[in-house]
Amino acid sequence: MTRPDRAPERARQLRDSLNRANYLYYIESAPEISDAEYDALMRELREIESQNPELFTPDSPTQRVGAPPSSEFAEVTHPVPMLSLSNVFDEDGVRAWHRRALEFVEADTASVVCELKIDGLAIAVTYRGGVLAQAATRGDGVRGEDVTRNVRTIRSVPLRLSGDDVPELVELRGEVYFPTSAFEAFNREREAAGLPQYANPRNSASGSLRQLDSSETARRPLDMFFYSFGHIVGGREPPTQWDALQAMRRWGLKVNPWTRRARTIEEVMEAIGAAAQERAGLDYGIDGVVVKIDRLDLQRTLGSVGREPRWATAYKFPAEQARTRIIRIKVNVGRTGNLTPWAELEPVNVGGVTVRRATLHNKDEISRKGFREGDKVVIQRAGDVIPQVVKVADDNVRGAASAPYEFPSRCPACDQPVLETEEDAAVRCVNAECPAQFERLLEHFASRGAMDIEGMGERLAQDLARSSIVKRLSDIYSLTEKREQLAGLEGMGEKKIANLMAGVEKSKAQPISRLLFALGINGVGSEAGEWLARHFRTIHKLQAAKVDDLLQVDGIGPVTAQTVYKWMRLPGNVTLIDELEAAGLTLEDDSPEPPSDHPMRGLSLVVTGTLETMSRTDAESRIKSAGGKASGSVSKKTAYLVAGANAGSKLQKAQELGVPVLDEEAFVRFLLGATPT
C-alpha cells in the first residue's frame, strides 16, 4: 500500500506510465510492457484514487472504463462548422476541382495532401490546457451531440496531449472507426452469446458512440485517426495541412500513416491508384481518398460554398458489385410520406458486408429497369454504404409465373390513397395519422425549427409514440392529463415532466409559418411555410385554396402545390387542424402586411457578416416584413448583399457576380423605403 505522503507523486508517476503505455500500444504499435504489468499499474492507480479522491484528474487512465448511463446527449455548437465534402469520381473530376481552386486564388500551382477517406464517424475533440475536455459528433455540421464520456473510452485518443507547443485550447477533427478484425471478433462473440450480429463496422462505430451507457462503449474496441484542426486559441496554427498532421503526431495523436503529399494531378492519381490497391489489406474500411489544398492560408481564402469546402474534395472509389436474386419487392413509408421501394434479396457479400436488402429508388425506376420478384440482378453499395439494385442480370431467365411489379395505389401502412406526382417521380402518403410516418413526424413537429418544444427530443418522441401516449399530433396538447403515464417512461422525473409541459404550452404561441413547417407536409420547409402564411394569412384560407391559388404563391411549384392541396383535404388532416385550433394554437398570421409599394418587395437579399444595430436573424426578419426574400447564398438572382463586419466569402462572391453591396446604413435606409442608389 502506498504511504499517504507519497500518494500524490506515485499517482502522477502511474498516470504518466499508463498514458505512455497506451500511446506506445495503440498509436505506435510498439508496446514496452506486458499486459500483466499494465494491469498491475492500473490496479495500483485505482487503489490510490479510491483512497484519495482529491487526487483524481480528468486525464487519469482509470476514466476510460466508462460512466453510468446518461439520459440524453447534450447539444454542442461547433465553433467552426464541420463541413461535408464534394465528390469526384475520375481524373477529370480531380483536375476540374484543382483548376477551380487555382483560379479562385489566382495561383498557377498549389500542392495538395492526399488522405485515406476512412469509413467511420466524424468527431471533433477539444483539449483545454492539453486535457481532453469535450468530444462531439458532426451532427448537422453546425450542432452535434456531446459524446465526451464515450470518446474517453477509446484508448487511441489521449486524455492529455504531450509536447511543449500544445495550444491553450484546440479543437481537432478525426474519424472514429471500428477496425475490421476487431469487428469480426466482436460479431463472433455476439453469435456465441446468441445475440444478433451487427451489419457493418461503420454503423457499429456510430452506434457504439451513441450508447447512453459509456461502459458499454468501453467494451467495443473503437479506434480513431485525427486529420485536421477545427479551432485553436493560444497557439500558432501550422502553415500547411502537412505540418498540422506532424503537429498532431508530436502531441501524441494517432494520424493515418498512409498520407501522401502531391505536387501535380499525376501524383494525386498515383496516390489514388496506390490506395485502391492497398485497400483490401487495410484493417479498416475506406471508400476513397480525400484531396486537400496543402496551404492553410489558401484554404481560408477558398472558403466554402454551401456546406462544402472549396479547398478539399473526395475521390470516391467505384462501387463494388455482386449478383443475387430478388426474393420480393417491399415498400417503406418515410416521415414525409414518401413510398420507397426496396428489394429483399438472397444474401450476398458485397465489399465485406452481407447484403440482404437494397433500395429500388422509386416507382419509375422499377418500371424503367423492369425489376420483378424472382429476377437475378446486379447490386452495388453506393458510396460503399447504401446497397442498391443496379440492373437485371444479362443471364436472367424468367419463369411462367413472373409478372411486372404493381406499385401500391394505397399506403401499405394506413390504407389511405397515395398521391403520385410526375414531376419528381414520387408516390406519397399525405395522411398525417399514418402510423409509419408518425414517430419521425412527432420528432420533427417538436424540433427547434418547427414548434420548438423544449424537452421533447428524439428519444422522448420515440417513447411517446411507441407507448401510445401520443397517437396523433394533437395528443401533445393533452399531455397534462397523462402525467402518470409520462412518469412511467425511462428518465422522466418530475423536473423533466414540468419542463416538457412548459415547452408544450409555450409552443402554442408559435406563428402559423412554424406550424405549417411542423406538420411535415412534403415540400413545405421553413421558407415555404413563411410564404404560405404570408399569402393566405390563416390556415382556413389555405385549406380552401385550390391548386391554382397555391401556384400564385411565389416559390411554390406544381409538386408542392398538389401535395399541399391533397394534404389539406384528407379528412384526418382536417380533423387534426380542428383539434390543434381547439388546443389553442395560433392559426392566423397577424403580422402586418408588407407594403405593396415597398422598394424591397419581391427582391432577394443575402445578409452576411456582423451588423452593429441588429442580429442577422433580425435583419432577415425585417427583409421579409418589407416583402423581400432572405436567402442564405449569393447567386445571379440576388438583388443586394447586405455586408457587415467580417463579411467573408459571400462578399467576394457578390463582387464576382456584380451583385450590389449595401453597408448597414444603406440597408437600414432601404428598410425605411429609400431605394439604394
SEDREN-745840 format. One record per residue (C-alpha): residue in one letter; z, x, y. Coordinates in steps of 0.001 Angstrom, whole numbers, padded with zeros to 6 digits, always signed. Last residue first. Example, Ala and Ser with C-alpha at 12.3 -4.5 7.8 and 13.67 -1.06 7.14 Angstrom:
s+007140+013670-001060 a+007800+012300-004500 
//
This chain:
t-055470-028652+054347 p-052943-030476+052214 t-052885-034281+052730 a-049705-035361+054515 g-048024-038301+052798 l-044357-037308+052563 l-044966-035842+049095 f-047702-033660+050626 r-045258-032439+053296 v-042842-031488+050500 f-045630-029629+048689 a-046636-027735+051834 e-043022-026519+052258 e-042730-025589+048578 d-045869-023454+048536 l-049136-025083+047531 v-051901-023401+045519 p-055479-024706+045383 v-057130-024258+041941 g-059898-021627+042064 l-059904-021140+038298 e-058732-017504+038435 q-056209-018310+041162 a-054798-021137+039083 k-054480-018847+036046 q-052632-016220+038098 l-050241-018844+039395 k-049695-020123+035853 s-048963-016555+034699 g-045862-016012+036827 a-044445-018249+039571 n-041444-016034+040280 a-040488-018054+043375 g-042084-021479+043746 a-045702-022425+043170 v-047026-026002+043282 l-050483-025839+041692 y-052936-028405+043001 a-055768-030648+041720 t-055586-029526+038076 k-058674-030721+036166 k-060010-027158+035813 s-056836-026354+033909 v-053221-025340+034585 s-050575-026444+032100 g-047491-028660+032149 s-048939-031626+033974 a-047242-033916+036486 k-049549-036808+037345 g-049656-038419+040781 g-048651-041914+041904 a-046106-040825+044508 s-043272-041620+042094 k-045017-039411+039517 i-045014-036433+041872 r-041373-037151+042749 s-040431-036985+039045 e-042289-033687+038665 a-040390-032205+041598 d-037059-033449+040264 t-037777-031860+036877 r-038762-028602+038587 s-035439-028604+040406 m-035274-029315+044121 t-034767-027638+047504 e-035300-023974+046588 l-038112-024207+044025 t-038247-021765+041103 g-041590-021025+039427 t-044215-023519+038328 v-045169-027109+039130 v-048560-028420+037979 l-050310-031279+039779 s-052854-033858+038553 l-054137-036309+041167 g-054279-040094+040695 r-052239-040867+043810 m-051355-037719+045776 p-052963-038985+049006 h-050688-042078+048962 d-052778-045171+049698 s-051686-047296+046735 p-048026-046484+047329 p-046311-045825+044004 e-044399-048987+043034 p-040659-048529+043484 s-038644-048068+040275 d-037559-051330+038629 d-039289-050660+035325 e-038146-053503+033089 l-036873-053672+029509 t-033494-052007+030071 l-031301-052524+027008 g-028601-055219+026998 a-028179-055990+023292 a-030109-059238+023779 e-033076-057214+025034 l-032864-054969+021970 e-032802-058045+019738 d-035838-059595+021430 i-037737-056304+021128 l-036882-056149+017416 t-038050-059736+016861 v-041447-058911+018360 n-041551-055817+016147 g-040901-057868+013016 p-043574-060395+014006 l-046251-057703+014481 r-047853-058350+017839 m-046617-055407+019916 w-047582-052925+017194 k-051171-054218+016977 y-051776-053874+020730 v-050018-050489+020850 t-052169-049140+017985 q-055407-050508+019435 a-054696-048987+022851 t-053632-045675+021275 v-056972-045382+019454 p-059027-046590+022456 g-057559-044118+024943 i-054578-044432+027291 g-054519-041736+029991 d-055065-044043+032985 v-054095-047544+031944 q-057166-049813+032084 l-057601-049345+028324 l-054398-051327+027811 d-055884-054369+029520 d-058994-054129+027324 v-056770-054011+024217 k-054971-057173+025295 a-051643-057200+027121 a-049038-059906+026372 q-046549-057490+024789 l-047025-055130+027739 k-046176-057944+030106 h-043013-058539+028065 i-042179-054828+028156 t-041996-054952+031918 r-043581-052770+034655 f-047103-053069+033167 h-048686-050007+034817 r-045595-047895+035493 a-044147-048530+032040 l-047456-047844+030280 w-047983-044537+032104 e-044344-043495+031568 g-044518-044192+027825 a-047821-042301+027682 e-046019-039289+029154 s-043112-039420+026664 g-045413-039876+023694 v-047127-043107+022712 g-049863-042117+020251 n-048127-043694+017257 i-045414-046086+018383 g-042107-044359+017661 l-039886-046892+019420 a-038297-044009+021354 f-041388-043455+023516 l-041408-047081+024656 l-037635-046897+025186 r-037927-043782+027342 s-040533-045483+029558 i-038294-048572+029758 p-035625-046534+031520 q-032391-045535+029729 a-029489-047781+030728 k-028755-048951+027196 s-028409-045308+026150 k-024975-045075+027788 e-023528-047625+025360 v-024840-045760+022332 g-023553-042431+023639 a-020109-043866+024311 m-020000-045305+020793 l-021060-041952+019347 n-018396-040087+021300 a-015739-042525+020041 i-016956-042125+016452 k-016861-038359+016822 k-013303-038472+018150 e-012133-040854+015430 g-013473-038703+012595 m-016942-038870+011094 g-017376-035693+009023 e-018581-037464+005882 l-019095-041190+006397 g-016247-043584+005617 a-015144-043678+009259 l-018526-045194+010099 q-017906-048067+007677 e-014519-048723+009265 r-016007-048581+012771 k-018680-051158+011967 e-018334-053726+014786 t-018845-051082+017474 l-022030-050176+015588 s-023699-053347+016917 y-026107-051565+019252 i-027428-049241+016550 d-028283-052337+014477 s-031191-052919+016890 l-033050-050030+015294 r-033118-051600+011840 k-031079-051070+008673 v-028160-049221+010266 i-025032-049205+008094 s-027473-049159+005176 s-025735-046061+003709 r-029080-044248+003590 a-029932-045204+007178 l-026593-044277+008731 d-026347-041076+006671 q-029851-039940+007620 a-029250-040622+011313 l-025912-038792+011007 r-027596-035667+009634 e-030468-035652+012134 g-028301-036074+015200 m-026477-039098+016583 g-023584-037704+018621 e-025128-038247+022035 i-027756-040970+022051 d-030640-039543+024092 m-032805-042701+024090 a-036016-040637+023795 g-036300-037006+024894 r-032833-036175+023555 s-033242-037870+020178 a-031724-041252+019235 f-035049-043003+018580 h-036412-039919+016798 e-033530-039824+014293 l-033898-043565+013697 l-037651-043162+013225 r-037095-040384+010690 e-034906-042666+008567 f-037048-045747+009247 q-040501-044671+008256 a-040368-045419+004538 p-038226-048507+005204 c-040913-050205+007365 e-038988-052228+009942 a-041041-050955+012901 n-044220-052234+011188 v-047155-050220+012516 c-048425-048995+009147 r-051232-046590+009794 v-054619-045503+008440 a-056145-042579+010308 a-059741-041359+010565 d-059144-040403+014218 e-061809-042529+015915 e-062377-044938+013025 t-058981-046579+013308 e-057312-048464+010448 l-054175-050550+010962 v-052205-051498+007859 p-051186-054964+006679 q-047474-055199+005697 d-046421-054534+002102 c-043264-052640+003203 a-043520-049279+001387 p-047065-049314-000018 c-048400-050453+003386 r-051281-052864+002873 s-055008-052106+002719 p-054417-049426+000098 f-057198-046814-000362 e-059424-047593-003337 y-060212-044492-005422 p-063681-044450-006988 a-063672-045157-010731 s-063482-043092-013939 a-063112-045230-017086 a-066460-044087-018523 g-065403-040454-018403 r-066027-037958-015629 v-067033-034335-016203 n-066043-031644-013673 d-067991-028388-014061 d-068528-027890-010314 a-064866-028590-009546 v-064191-031440-007088 k-063237-029968-003755 v-060475-028436-001618 v-057261-030165-002734 q-054449-028883-000537 p-051235-026924-001098 i-049319-026150+002115 v-047849-022636+002278 d-050263-019754+001655 g-051818-020513+005049 a-053442-023397+003226 r-052467-023134-000444 q-055582-023828-002478 i-056910-026418-004916 v-060159-026708-006896 v-060542-029941-008842 k-060974-031447-012341 d-061065-035186-011739 g-058727-037560-013613 e-057977-039701-010566 r-060950-039560-008246 f-061939-037372-005303 g-065374-038121-003836 k-065475-035434-001170 r-066384-037824+001641 s-064345-040752+000278 i-061156-038755-000256 e-061606-037018+003105 d-062167-040363+004834 k-058857-041739+003537 n-056805-038814+004786 h-055577-035250+004110 l-055732-035047+000286 t-052466-033093+000189 a-051278-031285-002921 r-048840-031885-005767 r-047636-029956-008810 v-048059-026378-007584 t-046240-023531-009329 v-045947-020666-006857 g-046998-017041-007472 g-050171-017258-005404 v-051257-020508-007010 n-049828-021366-010456 v-050892-024751-011859 p-049026-027942-012785 e-051345-030874-013661 l-051583-032514-010293 e-050185-035479-008365 a-052573-035804-005451 w-051682-036784-001917 p-052718-039497+000507 t-051151-039747+003970 l-050504-043207+005406 n-049484-042618+009017 g-046597-044865+010067 t-045182-042696+012840 r-042358-041508+010602 g-044653-040850+007622 v-045798-043124+004767 n-046831-041276+001608 v-049780-042329-000613 k-050495-041498-004262 i-053502-040283-006258 r-053081-039707-009990 i-053332-036953-012601 i-055684-034793-010536 r-056743-031768-012635 t-056418-028017-012129 r-058350-025068-010737 a-056877-022314-008543 q-057351-020920-005037 e-055612-018337-002862 a-056008-018931+000872 p-057843-016243+002794 f-055445-013858+004575 k-054424-014795+008095 y-054827-012283+010941 a-052031-013228+013317 t-052365-012809+017079 a-050491-010986+019803 w-050717-010261+023542 r-051963-013693+024597 p-048687-015211+023441 e-048883-018757+022026 r-046756-021686+023194 g-049192-022904+025850 v-050985-019772+027008 s-048749-016737+027078 g-048037-013635+029135 l-050807-011031+029419 t-048961-009167+032168 r-045746-009101+030124 q-047590-007813+027058 l-049292-005180+029223 d-045855-003934+030306 l-044815-003942+026641 r-047559-001501+025633 d-048516-001961+021947 i-050747-005036+022076 k-049775-006831+018885 v-051573-007567+015585 v-049648-009601+012985 v-050986-009158+009437 g-051362-011944+006885 d-049651-014289+004464 i-046818-012075+003265 g-044351-012792+000477 y-041632-010350-000502 d-041171-007752-003236 l-044546-006191-002458 g-046950-005196-005238 a-049348-008134-004809 r-049759-007467-001093 e-050745-003794-001373 q-054488-004503-001456 a-054343-007107+001331 a-052159-004809+003430 a-054643-001954+003040 g-057503-004193+004147 i-055510-005296+007189 a-054807-001662+008077 e-058491-000756+007750 m-059343-003790+009906 v-056975-002561+012622 e-058459+000962+012406 e-061934-000487+012970 i-060518-002554+015842 t-059552+000684+017548 r-056393+002584+018500 a-054161+001438+015621 r-050440+001883+014914 r-049200+000861+011471 t-046100-000970+010120 w-045383-000550+006372 p-041726+000483+006790 n-040530-003013+007789 v-037557-002579+010119 k-033944-002970+008956 l-031527-002484+011823 g-029203+000523+012064 w-029406+001173+015810 r-031852+004028+015283 r-034183+001689+013350 m-034120-000798+016224 a-035014+001971+018638 q-037956+003017+016425 l-039236-000570+016402 a-038996-000738+020196 d-040885+002568+020465 w-043787+001049+018514 q-043687-002083+020668 t-044038+000129+023725 p-042148+001174+026871 p-038656+000785+025377 e-036353-001597+027281 r-033547+000242+029036 g-030068-001198+028685 g-027560-003393+030460 v-029177-006688+029521 i-031972-007253+026957 h-033797-010371+025767 g-036244-011012+022923 f-036897-007600+021409 s-039133-007404+018345 y-039596-006799+014598 f-036393-007074+012549 f-036717-007478+008770 m-034163-009610+006944 d-032790-010150+003424 l-031320-013067+001509 p-029454-012611-001772 r-028013-016140-002103 r-024287-016381-002832 a-023464-015748+000838 t-025420-018878+001781 e-022981-020927-000324 s-020063-019284+001495 s-021837-020420+004651 d-021093-024078+003847 l-023327-026138+006114 q-026317-024545+004402 r-029172-024196+006887 l-029788-020512+006190 s-030153-021205+002463 g-032650-023994+003050 s-034903-021730+005097 a-034704-018927+002551 s-035377-021410-000264 n-038395-022801+001547 r-039811-019283+001872 p-038967-018187-001683 n-040764-021064-003428 a-040087-024348-005245 y-036412-024095-006157 q-035279-024742-009726 p-033244-027810-010704 l-029803-027060-012199 g-029025-026849-015926 a-026901-023717-015479 a-029498-021601-017300 e-032174-023020-015001 r-030101-022178-011937 e-029605-018602-013138 r-033323-018249-013835 n-034046-019564-010328 f-031803-016905-008765 a-033485-014189-010837 e-036906-015337-009606 f-035678-015460-006016 a-034131-011996-006299 s-037432-010569-007547 t-039371-012288-004760 p-037019-011203-001968 f-035825-014278+000007 y-036744-013885+003660 v-035190-013783+007114 e-037711-012762+009758 g-036938-010959+012988 r-036043-011240+016637 l-033518-009225+018613 e-031332-010374+021500 v-029621-007507+023306 l-026457-007329+025362 e-024680-004203+026632 p-027572-002178+025301 v-027186+000305+022385 d-028011+003820+023602 d-025131+005720+021956 g-026003+004751+018379 s-024841+002165+015850 l-025105-001633+015897 r-022231-003717+014535 l-022368-006613+012062 p-025497-005063+010604 v-028033-007467+009036 s-029011-006006+005639 r-025955-007669+004081 i-026944-011214+004977 t-023602-013094+005103 r-023375-012829+008904 v-026639-014816+009053 n-024791-017847+007667 r-021960-017755+010198 t-024400-017273+013050 v-026660-020208+012163 d-026746-021780+015648 e-029779-024061+015697 g-032824-023617+017928 r-033991-024559+021401 v-037032-023257+023289 g-039299-022348+020363 d-038956-025772+018735 g-036364-024471+016302 r-036580-020639+016172 t-033284-020377+014282 a-030214-018896+015929 a-027865-015952+015407 q-024899-015132+017634 a-022352-012425+018449 l-023187-009443+016228 v-021344-006518+017820 g-023092-003809+019889 g-021277-004787+023074 r-022884-008180+022658 y-025487-008447+019863 t-027798-011483+019635 v-029869-012357+016560 a-033007-014492+016875 i-034388-015822+013567 a-037876-016581+012247 l-037859-017910+008657 g-039877-016305+005867 d-043384-015340+004810 i-043513-011917+006458 k-046590-011213+008549 l-046991-007471+007980 e-047156-005522+011228 c-050119-003941+013039 v-049420-002276+016403 v-052143-002137+019037 s-053645+000447+021365 a-055335-000758+024549 t-058806+000076+025857 d-061073-000516+028827 a-058476-002384+030882 e-058794-005321+033292 v-055535-006925+032071 f-057269-010221+031199 e-060487-008499+030106 l-058556-006313+027666 a-056760-009330+026166 r-060000-011307+025848 r-061677-008355+024083 h-058760-007972+021646 w-058863-011680+020708 a-062668-011634+020282 r-062483-008477+018157 v-059803-009955+015885 g-061811-013179+015482 d-064990-011265+014698 e-063068-009260+012085 d-062067-012407+010217 f-059474-015179+010007 v-057749-015383+013372 n-054531-017239+014112 s-052552-017904+017300 l-048883-017078+017089 s-045749-019120+017772 l-043473-018346+020702 m-039722-017835+020644 p-038884-018703+024257 v-036815-016112+026192 p-033174-017015+026887 h-033299-019134+023693 t-031248-022310+024039 v-028855-022769+021106 e-027852-026142+019660 a-024760-026338+017468 f-025202-026796+013738 e-023229-029585+012042 s-020136-030429+010018 s-019443-026802+009147 p-018197-025820+005691 p-015561-023076+005411 a-016695-019504+006119 g-018874-016983+004344 v-018325-013797+002337 r-019791-011536+005023 q-016655-011526+007172 t-014961-008883+004992 p-017436-006353+006383 s-015465-006423+009680 d-017729-006731+012713 p-015797-009664+014218 t-012522-007675+014069 f-009250-008463+012221 l-006462-006013+013019 e-004217-008739+014517 p-004169-010403+011101 n-002063-007508+009682 q-001063-008384+006106 s-004312-010217+005375 e-006317-007574+007238 i-004752-004705+005245 e-005308-006471+001917 r-008927-007312+002768 l-009541-003656+003712 e-008098-002412+000396 r-010165-004875-001621 m-013337-003812+000227 l-012666-000119-000437 a-012159-000838-004154 d-015331-002934-004321 y-017387-000137-002762 e-015958+002421-005224 a-016825+000123-008147 d-020339-000449-006795 s-020855+003311-006685 i-021043+005403-003515 e-023965+007198-001815 p-026545+004407-001913 a-030103+005288-000807 s-032089+002048-000373 e-032214+002864+003388 i-031622-000736+004555 y-029502-002473+001910 y-027734+000446+000227 l-027472+003008+003040 y-026621+000402+005676 n-024098-001401+003477 a-022399+001896+002603 r-022216+002794+006296 n-020634-000573+007080 l-018172-000043+004228 s-017175+003428+005387 d-016831+002413+009042 r-014784-000662+008162 l-012567+001392+005856 q-011937+004055+008504 r-011092+001409+011121 a-008706-000334+008715 r-007039+003046+007955 e-006523+003737+011673 p-004987+000338+012328 a-002868+000365+009107 r-001276+003796+009574 d+001921+002564+011268 p+002180-000304+008767 r+002018+002096+005740 t-000937+001293+003451 m+000000+000000+000000 
//
